[in-house]
Amino acid sequence: MRALLARVDAVLVQAVIAAALSFAHLHDIASAAGQDGWKAWAYPVSVDLLLVAAWRRLRTSGEKGAGWCWFVIALGASLGANVATAGLLDLNHVPAWLRILVAGWPAVAFLGGTLLAHSAAVPAEAPTADEDQEEPSDIEDQEDAPDPAPALPAPPTPEPTPAPPAVSVPAALVEHARKVATEHHTRTGTAIDTPTLRARLGVSLPIADAIAAQL
């Protein structure tokens, strides 16, 4: 944290020093070109404001042509003042072309600031909401979705059991079976069951079932 603060402080100090020197150089050029009093101080303010407006346009707009154009113009004015005051220009005898540039700068700065601040800026391209949602959602669905269970074969349909053929029982045998059933009920107090009836009559199981159904 301290290292970060040290780097930030160094950058801020460097920026303040550079801005102050450039500000002073622009003031000296304006003053030497015949702009005295508060007007000499307004020139560096207009240059710095145009730089800030151009930089903001570069950061927030997808169309950077206008931003770069006015940024280069403002930067040229600032660098020109720095170089001119480094001993290359006699501030006591300013040439006429420099006086013309200084006198015309307010109109140029006003035009640039107006165009940067009030013209429609194309927003920088950003990923749409659909694109942001599709890729993560697809990945999350693939990660969270459980493995599909293997399809089980359908159980076989049981075949219907054919009904047993009807058994024809003679009426005499049925009458005899009634007597046997009555005698069994009298003796035991319970109805005769099919196995007992079959044993008493000595017939097959289908016949015994058919007789029991008719009792």
C-alpha positions, 0 to 999 in steps of 0.5 A, a space after each residue: 500500500 505504501 509503495 502504491 501511494 509513493 508511486 501515486 504521489 510521484 506521478 501527482 507531483 510530476 504532473 503538478 510541476 509539468 502543469 505549472 511550468 507549461 502554465 507559466 510558459 503560456 502566460 509569458 508568451 501571451 504577455 510578450 504578445 501584448 496580452 497583459 493583465 488577466 488576459 495573459 492568465 486566461 490563455 494557459 487556462 484555455 489551452 489546458 481546458 481544451 486538452 482536458 476536453 479532447 482527452 475526455 472525448 478520446 476516452 468516452 467516444 468510439 469516434 476518436 478523429 475529432 478528439 485527436 485533432 483538437 488534442 494535437 492542436 492544444 498540445 502543439 500550443 503548449 509545447 510551442 510555448 515551452 520551446 519558445 520560452 527556452 531561449 529560442 525566442 526573444 520575448 522582448 521582440 515577438 514576431 508578428 506571426 506569433 502575435 497573430 497566433 496568440 490573438 486568434 487562439 481564443 476563437 480556436 479554443 472556443 471552436 474546439 471546446 464547443 465542438 468537443 462538448 456539444 457534438 454527438 459523440 459515438 459511444 465506444 463499442 461495448 459487448 451487448 447484454 445478450 453476448 454477456 449472458 450467453 457465454 457464461 450461461 452456456 458454461 454454467 449450464 454445462 458445468 451444473 447440468 447433471 449427466 443424463 441418465 441412460 435410457 432404460 428399455 421399456 419393460 416387455 408387455 406381458 402376453 395375456 394368459 389364455 383362458 382355460 377351456 370350459 370343462 363339461 361336467 355331467 349333471 349326475 356328478 354335480 349332484 353327487 358333489 352336492 351330497 358330498 359337500 353337504 355331508 362335509 358341512 354337516 360333519 365339520 361345520 365348514 364348506 368343503 374346499 376344492 382339494 378335499 372335493 377333488 380327493 373325495 370325488 377322485 377327479 382332475 383339478 379342472 373338473 373339481 374347479 368346475 364342480 366347485 363353481 357350480 356348488 
